[in-house]
């Protein structure tokens, strides 16, 4: 069995390969890739593998983009840390959807499906069961001192990036926590009705806006609550889109 692994975390890719070889000693990992761009190029220039193990959040975007650029003709097993994309995964021919940390038994079950089932066999039942799920991030796990805590998006005022680290700021308290996502990934994960990326530095919640002022060259300056030392100015190019978002038309 020839397998292509697409995973942007090297440790996760190694673990997945180890589990795969334990369950299927005859399996051969053809390549381990970490981006949409690499995956599209590989699939367009190589013979079709027997199986694709595919993480959803890759180095340059969401792996669903792969299906927009090339035909994927082999069974697909998605692997991810979150379940927000389960419904969409099955719509692009996924045989299974495994949540990290992946259990050996779950991978074994998924591998069995690729042997005995056609991708379309149980789509109606699976889609019906998954229909209530949200397509957006429902909670974040963040570090708090020596421990961890769960934060829901409704409690977040804004995200910002500094020195290649992304932080979230809580509403009310203004407490700051580092998160394991880039702003680019958060753009895809957050509900666009509630969050907007105003510039390269920040994504803000609608409810975190305290004041807005016209700024030279048709720009808009934003003041946030809790207060921030970031200079948040919406460019003239994004001003119309930003106003549309404020009015609920985004």
C-alpha positions, -999 to 999 in steps of 0.1 A, spaced: 0 0 0 15 33 -11 6 62 12 11 100 8 11 119 41 4 156 41 10 171 76 27 204 85 38 192 120 69 170 117 64 152 150 28 144 141 39 131 107 65 109 122 40 95 147 14 89 120 40 70 99 51 49 128 14 39 136 8 32 99 38 9 97 28 -9 129 -7 -16 115 3 -22 79 40 -35 77 36 -35 39 28 2 38 52 24 19 51 62 27 59 78 -7 64 113 7 56 136 36 45 171 25 35 201 46 17 225 23 -12 229 -2 12 240 -29 34 210 -25 5 186 -24 -11 199 -56 22 197 -74 29 161 -62 -5 148 -71 -3 164 -105 31 149 -113 31 114 -97 10 82 -99 -21 81 -77 -12 67 -42 -34 40 -26 -42 63 4 -39 99 13 -35 108 50 -43 145 51 -41 171 78 -66 200 74 -46 229 86 -14 231 65 15 255 64 -1 277 36 -38 272 42 -66 246 45 -61 213 27 -96 216 11 -79 239 -13 -61 209 -28 -94 195 -42 -100 228 -59 -68 225 -79 -64 189 -87 -84 156 -88 -79 134 -58 -86 98 -70 -76 78 -39 -93 73 -5 -86 101 19 -84 100 57 -84 134 73 -64 141 105 -69 172 126 -69 186 161 -105 200 157 -138 187 145 -152 219 129 -145 206 94 -159 171 96 -189 178 74 -168 195 47 -143 166 48 -169 141 39 -181 162 11 -147 158 -6 -146 120 -5 -131 114 29 -133 78 41 -128 89 77 -120 119 99 -96 113 128 -91 137 157 -57 142 172 -41 127 192 -50 98 169 -55 64 186 -40 33 170 -75 16 171 -91 46 153 -65 45 126 -70 7 122 -107 12 118 -102 39 92 -77 18 73 -102 -11 72 -128 13 56 -104 20 28 -102 -17 20 -138 -27 22 -159 4 14 -163 27 -15 -161 63 -5 -198 69 -12 -211 39 7 -222 56 39 -221 93 30 -258 100 36 -258 86 71 -225 103 80 -236 136 66 -269 135 85 -251 128 118 -226 156 112 -250 182 100 -254 201 134 -217 207 137 -204 243 133 -179 250 106 -161 275 129 -138 272 158 -158 265 190 -130 267 216 -93 272 220 -69 255 244 -43 279 257 -15 278 282 -20 294 316 12 293 337 20 256 343 -15 246 333 -40 250 305 -75 265 300 -102 264 275 -113 297 259 -145 302 238 -144 327 209 -173 346 224 -149 356 253 -122 368 230 -118 405 222 -91 403 196 -60 384 184 -27 400 175 7 389 163 41 401 176 76 387 171 60 358 152 38 348 182 0 351 181 -18 362 212 -55 365 222 -69 391 245 -99 383 267 -129 405 269 -133 423 302 -101 413 320 -78 420 290 -57 389 299 -33 378 272 -26 342 262 -4 328 234 -21 306 209 -8 279 185 -23 294 154 -11 321 130 -34 349 121 -37 333 86 -51 301 100 -74 319 124 -89 338 95 -103 305 83 -112 291 117 -132 320 131 -167 330 124 -165 359 99 -196 375 113 -179 380 146 -142 385 137 -125 405 111 -88 408 101 -82 446 100 -46 444 90 -15 421 90 -12 424 128 -47 418 142 -80 401 140 -107 418 161 -141 409 175 -170 431 165 -177 437 202 -142 448 210 -145 480 190 -148 510 213 -144 539 188 -138 545 151 -125 576 135 -120 587 99 -83 588 91 -64 605 62 -65 589 28 -99 574 34 -87 551 61 -103 542 95 -87 542 129 -100 518 155 -97 520 193 -103 487 211 -116 476 245 -96 463 263 -71 489 253 -43 480 229 -10 496 221 -14 485 185 -21 512 159 -51 497 142 -58 515 109 -80 500 82 -64 507 48 -83 526 22 -84 494 1 -102 475 29 -124 503 42 -154 495 21 -152 458 30 -148 467 67 -179 489 66 -198 461 49 -187 437 77 -198 462 104 -233 464 88 -236 426 88 -231 422 51 -197 404 52 
